[in-house]
Amino acid sequence: MKIKLILGTLCLVGLVGKVDAGVKLVGKPAPLFTAQIVCPDGSVRDFNLKEYIGNKIVLYFYPMDDTPGCTKQAECFCKNMSRLEAEDIILLGVSCDSVNSHMKFQKKYSLPYPLISDSRLKRTISKMYGADGFLFAKRKTYLINTKGIVFKVFEHITIENQIDDILNAFKAEKRK
């Protein structure tokens, strides 16, 4: 637990990775990937982002399951899930944790959205999105429109404001 606390603290302080790599994706098609996903019912299945294109998607990367900052962010999403669902927004969480770790995290906090496992060794998804850090994914949020285009990247997350920021960004995108 001490190791997770230390690693989680390093993430919060921002001591890992590049700062603006994700912004380069704005206006471009979301990088497609396949991975294992832990569903809210605890089942594990293969996931392909391509199957979700046509929907409004929030793809949020977080450093590590069950660390203070990541838990706070997950709980914020939980409390506000109905607001996202009311706008037909699909929420997907991504970290480099294993499927087993995701299963424990999801069960412990009753997370009502899927968690995607990005292999800790390869971190392929995190690298494609510019969310890879030294040891784990950085906390970043990518908004993908119904055409599959990344239209907004939140590089610096204010957890308390993230839901309003996401909803406002989707509303602004709709007006374009």
N, C-alpha and C positions, 0 to 999 in steps of 0.2 A: 504493500500500500504506500509506503514511503517513496518508493521509486515512481509510482504513478503520480503522486503529489508533486514531486520534484519535476518530473517531465511535464506535467500539466502547467506548473508555474512557469517553466521555460517558454511554453507556448503562449501563455498570457502576456509575458513580457516581450515576446516577439523576437527571440534571439535566433530564429532559424529561417533559412530560405530567402528567396528573392521577394521583393515587395510588390512589383507591378506586373508580373508575368501574366496573371489572369486577365488583366485589362486588355491585353492584345487580342483576346477572343471576342470582345464586344463587336457586334455587327457581323460575326462569322458563324457558320453552322456549328452547333454544339458537337464536340468530339464524341463519336459513338463508341460504346464499349459494352462488353458483356462481363458479368461477374456473378458471384453468389450473393443472394440477398436473403436477409432474415425478415420475414413478414410479421405483421403485428400479432398474428395467431401463433407465432413461434415456429412456423414451418420454414424450411430453407428450400429455395429454388434458384434456378438459373434466371438471370435478369439480362435483358437486352434493351438499352436505352432507345434504340431505333423503334421499338414497339410502342413507346410512349410519345413519340413525336406526333404532334397534332393536339397535344394538351399543353396547358401552362404548367411549367415545372420549376420548382425550387430545388436546386441541387446544392446542399450545404455540406461542406467539408469541415470536420472537426478533428482535433488531435487524437483524443483517446477516450475510450469508454470509461465512465464512472470516475472521472476526475472532476474537481469542483466547477471549473468553468464550463466544461462540456455538459455536465449534469444540469447546470443552471440554464444553459441554452436549450437543451432537450426539454426541460420542464416548461420553459417559456413557449416552445412550439406546442407542447401538449395542451397547455391551458388555452391556447389560441387556435387550435386546429379547426374549430368550427368556422372561424373567420376566413381561413384559407379555403376550406371546403365550400363555403358560400360563394366564393369567386371561382370555383372549379379549378383550384390550384392543387397540383400534386406535389407533396413534400417527400424528398428522398435525402437521407443522411448518409454520408460517406466517411469512413475512416480506415486506417490501416490495421485495425483490430481484426482478429480472427472471427469466424462465424460463431464459435463458442462464446467468445467475449461479447459479441453483439447479442446473442441469445440471452445471456445473463443480464446485460444492461437493459435490454428491451423489457424483459420480464420484471426486473426490479422496479422500473419506473412506469410500467404499463404504457410504453410508447405506442401511439396509434398510427405510426407510419413506418415504412420499411427502412432498414439499415443495410447499406451495401458494404461488403468487405473488399477492400483494396489491399492485396497482398503486401504485407509489411516488407518483404524482401524486394519486390519489384516496384510496388507503388505506381503501377502503370496508369491508373485513372488519375491519381493526384498529379502525376507528371504531365499528362495530356492537358489538364486544366490549369497548370501552373500553381497548384496548391501543395506541391511537395516541399517539405521542410527537411531538415537534417536527419531527424529520426522518425518523423511522422508527418501527417498532413497538417497544413496550416488552417486556421479558422477563416474560411472564405465562403461566400454564398454567391451562386450563379443563378441568374434568372433566364429561363429559356422560354421564348414565345411559342405559339402554336405552329409556327413555320420551322421550328427547330433552330432558331437563331438565338445566340446568347446576346441579350440586349442590355444587361446590367450585371456588374460584378461589384460585390461589396467586399473590399479588401480589409477594411477595418470595421469590425462588427461592434455595435453597441447593443448588447443583448436585450436590454429593456425596450429599445426602439425598433428591433429588427422586424417585428410583424407589421407595424405601421410603415416602415421603410419599404418592405416587400410589396404591400398592398398599394402604396402610392406609386411605386415604380411600374407595377402592372397597369394601374389606371392611366398613367402617363403614356405607356406603350400603346394602350388601346386607342388613345386620342391621335396617335401618329397616322 
